[in-house]
Amino acid sequence: MAKDTISIINNSTGERAEYPLLKGSAGTPVADIRKIHQDLGFFTYDLGYVSTASCKSSITFIDGNKGILLYRGYPIEDLAANCTFIETAYLLMKGHLPTEIQLAEFNDAVNYRSAIHEGLIRLFQSFNHDSHPMAMMVGVVASLSAFYHSELDINNLQHREICATRLIGKLPMIASLCYRHSVGRPVVYPRADLEYCENFMNMMFSRPEEQSFITKGHYLDPVAIKALNLLFILHADHEQNASTSTVRLAASTGANPYACMAAGIAALWGPAHGGANEAVLSMLEEIGTVDNIEKYINKAKDKNDPFRLMGFGHRVYKNFDPRAIIIRDVCHEVLAHKEELGPLFELALALEQYALNDDYFIERKLYPNVDFYSGLIYKALNIPVDMFTVMFTIARTAGWAAHWLEMMASPVRPIGRPRQLYEGSEKRDFVPIARRGK
Ligand code: SDX
């Protein structure tokens, strides 16, 4: 038997087959079992895809035990300390860090595509003022293909790059409109003289009449802009997480990129995934004081109680989430300006320490993840709690776009079509309604 293979034996039939053990440039090898049904007559079962590699990718690497996160080989710590979000988006999509000229050209291309069609702006008028921002995000992003239906040939490299850049460019204005519609404020358009995160904050919080003499007001505070760039970098990509896998599955059918991203946004919305940052703030506000921590820790441990400690645990990180370590430090810096958030942050720190010293959490390797602290920083930036997952969406669009581009560039792109273990009724005779009794 060759050493880079695995052998599988069906003990009920004695049949055996060998499969290649594929090794990547780092991380866990994968057994290529694509022919197992054809060879041995059974499917593999992996609820939640805990041990399943769905694709080959060169974009992001995670080592869950060592708390390592690399974007195109660069440690997240280095990117967080030295880059802007747009520079990171370029890296994820193109595979290399940009030169100064490349970055300037990419910035211009993103900025050029940052305003949305007036018809899309009118779409917001059909939403209730209290519609959840993520409901608006899903609808408006899916509608991009109703307005930008040229340049949608997924087999055309130039069209693909235009669509990816358009998505990066337009998400901040769409996100800001989700908020401004909810508070009844007029549209503020992106500006050519502001960088990506400044434009977003300006579109969120400034007023049209301010635009001619805009000053670096509180919403363009350099500390806030630096924190926002960092949060977007840390949330930009994360390998084959639930929403990225959703984008890839949609893309495998040949659907247009805007529809694929809308599918990803819908998946991200769930509280077990990107909705966790909003859920963390709601949880901290429900816990209220340090005295209540023990009660809620016990609820989280009680199998009969659906309550889980939001912001804790991760499918991959089983020692620490490197993003949480980076964010925790920034929290101190940003919240220093925000006295009223002090108690909430102190409660978060106390909850973290309590959980980290509790056997239940230690045995299950449940540590704070990226979302445990991100909501606190967004709150410090005056972002409303129901907009937190929208913020995650802006950032993760860079990763979704990178994975979509990688997938579209691959010559091998089969439609994703998992199988199942059927537990339903065996074949039975039809009974007309007249004979089914009362
Ligand atoms: C993100 O995949 C990604 O990369 C996601 C993400 C990204 O960047 O894309 O990193 C972003 O989604 C971060 C995760 C945000 N979600 C939360 O903070 C929600 C709270 N966390 C849990 O829902 C949970 O930890 C998950 C969903 C994150 C991970 O769940 P797993 O790996 O499927 O583990 P599990 O649900 O099977 O739990 C294993 C055990 C169970 O107990 P036992 O049955 O063994 O007794 O741990 C327990 C669970 O009950 N557990 C928790 C818990 N998380 C797991 N118990 C209390 N509180 C929790 N938060």
Residues whose N, C-alpha, C, O or C-beta is under 5 A from the ligand:
A	BS01	SDX	H238 N241 A242 P271 A272 H273 G274 A276 A300 R308 L309 M310 G311 F312 G313 H314 R315 R364 N369 D371
